[in-house]
């Protein structure tokens, strides 16, 4: 393998010495609408509307003159007025638990699109959350010594007779030893060893959001163990974090549309950089439920918790 890489390296050097600029004419493609809306009972409906573009298009893609509506069954619930920069927001309409909604968008130049999704029937119930001792692992293998990771143990209630989808992600409030640094929440890369996440075949992608399901669950209480890199390993301008800091975990009960969308994004991002030369991996089609366009319209409910993380042992 080393000999092959060495030969390819010198081949690229030889080829790069003989270059001839080429002008490529891309075929004309009809632009299509792109809509993005993740909704929950905590906020009013907000939709971001734009359009597709070619590689040579550098203009703003936002659309501010579309007609945007939210429906439920055969009843129109609200017109979403434009608030600027491609965003459309309901004045008072908030999603309700267990309700299915339809998004309808139309534009004189880019046509019409529709999408449907629902909010889960309940909020996720986290029964127990605890940050445990360090786990030392390498490349997601707990049997190999490597970088130390903290472990977050979550227990939650589920229904074994009903397929449900979840996702979780973590933030840490950085607390560097610097008088002029203002603490901020930063997302963390996650690792896990649980079978309910291993089934999704996304662990090697080092995602910051882990989607999973309760498929094959036999009990009403499920658990998930997340490994994340502790704060003390993160440096900024020579400053390192020690002592106590807060870890915020977000646990969501999601619609199947959001679950499929998250998985496709993780796989797509990983394949863009998983080869010897970046961006030559097999393409992964991003999931979309926007009929006639692209994007995502999906509901969820969430629970947010905060725990204290102490790393005094590493001072």
Secondary structure by P-SEA (a helix, b strand, c coil): caaaaaaaaaaaaaaaabbbbbbbbbcbbbbbbbbbbbbcccccbbbbbbbbbccccccccccccccccccccccccbbbbbccccbbbbcbbbbcccbbbbbbbbbccbbbbbbbcccccccccccbbbbbccccccccccccccbbbbbbbbbbbbbccbbbbbccccccccccccccbbbbbbbbbbbbccaaaaaaccccccccbbbbccccccccbbbbbbbbbccccccccccccccbbbbbbbbbbccaaaaaaaaaaaaaaaaaccccccccccbbbbbbccccbbbbbbcccbbbbbbbbbccccc
